[in-house]
Amino acid sequence: MQKRYLGKNNLEVSALGLGCMGMSFSYAPFPNRQEMITFVRQAVNCGITFFDTAEVYGPYANEELVGEALSPVRDQVVIATKFGFDLDPQGGPGWKGLDSRPEHIRQAVEGSLKRLKVDVIDLYYQHRVDPNVPIEEVAGAVKDLIREGKVKHFGLSEAGAQTIRRAHAVQPVTAVQSEYSLWWRNPEGSILPTLEELGIGFVPYSPLGKGFLTGKIDEKTTFSSTDIRNRIPRFTAEARKANQALIELLRKVADRKGATPAQIALAWLLAQKPWIVPIPGTRRLERLQENIGAASIELASDDLEEIENAAAKIRVQGARYPEDLEKMTGL
């Protein structure tokens, strides 16, 4: 597996990471926990060195799973987790709101360190921007944690360009994580240019459009009653049918390259910038191996131009989030 650097702070990771959320959050029904621990270790054997989790995934259960899975290989991997939600200390479902007060960040980091079974968190993201707490205070709190040796790198998730600049002025931001794929390209407007200027890495989550860009989902697909996609406007049957045009584009290029639509979607992301590291989530070894194969696919300038021209004619249908979740992004 090729390696990449996130930003200018020498954080080296595998060119593709593994998003672990779906192992215990959002995409029910969930697999057996021990099976997922084995799977995460298989990912390490396949060359993945970058693993993404968060305290809200579960809550708490995902960090515990990732911590147990990676404890035997701690020195070989980079673990990223996130803070910023007001959670039930007993691990009750859901969250009460956002909370990035410095005192809460300090409490959160201690819990994450314990669950992850680590002495230091490699990359610590603010999960969502808290409009009630100045970002300078958040960055200052993480700066203190870095000084104390509890965190190595600071990250932001779904933050706007000005928020990124303000945070970076207090504590250099190593990486920004936001949704980015061929069917959600908003980061190209102001986020990517800002990151390039400041020397910050970019970590696209949902790089396969929550599974849609694999080509395995159509208007007839059904999801479990607790699957988050039931709440997402872009996953109504009508939207899924309309958005097949994007799959047809990916499949056309994939057939020519001897690849799959998912591999072309990931290869396209990797071709955008050398400091982009997608974190597709999966729970199956064959899908993991398929995703890893994307890192070896070379998209020439002609291929990229073809994709760009065709994608420009496709209007993706449906909002990416329901209103209550969308309003928490891009602050």
MITORKE-50057 format. One line per 3 residues: their letters; for each residue y, x, z of C-alpha. Coordinates in steps of 0.2 Angstrom, whole numbers. Layout:
// residues N
a = Y:X:Z  ... .
// end
This chain:
// residues 331
mqk = 0:0:0  17:7:-5  30:9:9 .
ryl = 48:3:9  63:7:21  73:-8:28 .
gkn = 91:-3:27  98:14:32  90:15:49 .
nle = 74:23:44  63:8:48  48:11:36 .
vsa = 36:-3:33  23:-8:20  31:-16:4 .
lgl = 24:-33:9  22:-39:27  12:-53:35 .
gcm = 21:-68:42  10:-74:56  19:-91:60 .
gms = 6:-102:52  -8:-95:63  -2:-106:77 .
fsy = 14:-116:72  20:-128:58  4:-128:47 .
apf = -9:-137:57  -23:-138:59  -24:-120:65 .
pnr = -39:-109:64  -49:-102:78  -38:-90:88 .
qem = -52:-76:88  -54:-78:69  -35:-75:67 .
itf = -36:-60:78  -49:-53:67  -39:-57:52 .
vrq = -23:-48:58  -34:-33:61  -41:-34:43 .
avn = -23:-35:37  -20:-18:45  -36:-11:37 .
cgi = -29:-17:20  -13:-7:22  -1:-20:30 .
tff = 10:-12:43  24:-25:46  20:-41:56 .
dta = 32:-55:59  31:-67:74  43:-76:86 .
evy = 43:-83:103  46:-101:97  30:-100:86 .
gpy = 18:-110:98  29:-108:108  23:-91:114 .
ane = 5:-93:107  9:-83:91  16:-68:100 .
elv = 1:-68:112  -11:-68:97  -1:-55:87 .
gea = 0:-44:103  -19:-45:106  -23:-42:88 .
lsp = -12:-26:86  -14:-18:103  -28:-7:97 .
vrd = -17:0:83  0:-1:91  6:16:84 .
qvv = 2:11:66  12:-5:65  29:-12:65 .
iat = 31:-28:75  46:-40:73  49:-55:84 .
kfg = 64:-67:87  74:-74:101  87:-88:102 .
fdl = 79:-105:106  80:-114:122  61:-116:126 .
dpq = 51:-124:140  46:-109:151  29:-118:153 .
ggp = 26:-117:134  29:-136:131  31:-141:113 .
gwk = 47:-140:103  63:-133:109  79:-141:117 .
gld = 91:-132:106  98:-114:103  102:-102:117 .
srp = 108:-84:113  118:-81:129  116:-63:134 .
ehi = 107:-68:150  95:-78:140  92:-64:128 .
rqa = 88:-53:142  75:-65:149  68:-68:132 .
veg = 64:-50:128  55:-47:144  43:-62:139 .
slk = 41:-55:122  37:-38:128  23:-45:139 .
rlk = 15:-56:127  16:-43:113  8:-30:125 .
vdv = 21:-17:120  34:-6:128  47:-8:115 .
idl = 50:-21:101  52:-13:84  63:-26:76 .
yyq = 72:-40:86  80:-54:77  91:-68:82 .
hrv = 81:-82:75  96:-94:72  114:-91:74 .
dpn = 120:-100:90  138:-108:87  141:-108:105 .
vpi = 139:-89:108  150:-77:98  139:-66:88 .
eev = 148:-50:95  141:-55:112  124:-57:104 .
aga = 125:-40:96  131:-32:112  117:-39:122 .
vkd = 104:-32:109  114:-15:109  111:-14:128 .
lir = 92:-17:125  92:-4:112  100:8:124 .
egk = 88:4:137  73:7:126  67:-10:125 .
vkh = 71:-13:107  72:-1:92  81:-12:79 .
fgl = 92:-27:78  90:-41:65  97:-58:61 .
sea = 89:-73:53  97:-86:42  115:-79:46 .
gaq = 130:-80:34  139:-65:27  153:-65:39 .
tir = 142:-67:54  132:-52:47  148:-42:46 .
rah = 154:-46:63  137:-42:71  135:-26:61 .
avq = 152:-20:68  145:-20:86  127:-15:83 .
pvt = 121:-9:66  109:-23:59  93:-16:51 .
avq = 87:-31:43  91:-49:39  77:-62:37 .
sey = 81:-78:27  72:-89:14  72:-82:-3 .
slw = 61:-85:-18  62:-91:-36  64:-108:-29 .
wrn = 78:-104:-16  90:-91:-23  105:-95:-12 .
peg = 105:-77:-4  110:-70:-21  127:-77:-19 .
sil = 135:-68:-4  120:-62:7  112:-49:-5 .
ptl = 129:-41:-10  134:-40:8  117:-32:13 .
eel = 118:-19:-1  136:-14:4  131:-12:22 .
gig = 114:-4:20  104:-18:28  86:-22:23 .
fvp = 81:-40:18  65:-49:23  62:-65:13 .
ysp = 52:-78:22  43:-91:13  42:-80:-3 .
lgk = 29:-92:-10  39:-107:-7  28:-113:8 .
gfl = 13:-112:-3  21:-121:-18  23:-105:-29 .
tgk = 4:-101:-28  1:-115:-41  -11:-123:-29 .
ide = 0:-138:-24  4:-153:-35  10:-171:-32 .
ktt = -8:-176:-27  -10:-163:-13  -10:-171:4 .
fss = -5:-162:20  -11:-164:38  0:-176:48 .
tdi = 7:-162:58  11:-150:44  29:-147:43 .
rnr = 29:-149:24  28:-168:27  46:-167:33 .
ipr = 53:-157:19  62:-166:5  56:-153:-8 .
fta = 38:-158:-4  39:-176:-8  26:-181:-22 .
ear = 41:-184:-34  49:-167:-30  32:-158:-32 .
kan = 29:-166:-49  46:-161:-55  45:-144:-49 .
qal = 29:-140:-58  40:-132:-72  43:-117:-61 .
iel = 24:-115:-59  22:-116:-78  34:-102:-80 .
lrk = 25:-91:-67  8:-95:-75  14:-90:-92 .
vad = 19:-73:-86  4:-72:-75  -8:-75:-89 .
rkg = 0:-61:-99  -1:-49:-85  -18:-53:-79 .
atp = -11:-59:-63  -9:-75:-53  7:-86:-51 .
aqi = 8:-80:-33  7:-62:-38  21:-64:-51 .
ala = 32:-73:-38  30:-59:-26  32:-45:-39 .
wll = 48:-54:-45  55:-52:-27  50:-34:-25 .
aqk = 58:-30:-42  75:-37:-36  80:-23:-24 .
pwi = 70:-8:-16  75:-13:1  67:-31:0 .
vpi = 51:-33:10  43:-51:8  32:-58:22 .
pgt = 21:-70:14  10:-80:27  -8:-83:25 .
rrl = -23:-86:35  -37:-81:22  -42:-63:18 .
erl = -44:-67:-1  -26:-74:-1  -20:-58:8 .
qen = -28:-47:-4  -21:-57:-19  -4:-55:-11 .
iga = -6:-36:-9  -10:-35:-27  7:-41:-31 .
asi = 14:-24:-26  5:-15:-40  12:-27:-54 .
ela = 26:-19:-64  38:-32:-71  48:-23:-85 .
sdd = 66:-28:-89  60:-39:-103  48:-48:-91 .
lee = 62:-50:-78  74:-56:-92  62:-69:-98 .
ien = 59:-76:-80  78:-76:-77  82:-85:-93 .
aaa = 68:-98:-91  72:-101:-72  90:-104:-76 .
kir = 85:-119:-86  75:-126:-71  83:-137:-58 .
vqg = 73:-137:-43  72:-154:-35  73:-158:-16 .
ary = 82:-150:-1  73:-135:6  74:-142:24 .
ped = 77:-159:32  95:-161:38  92:-156:56 .
lek = 84:-140:52  96:-136:37  111:-137:48 .
mtg = 105:-122:59  105:-110:44  119:-100:35 .
l = 131:-100:50 .
// end
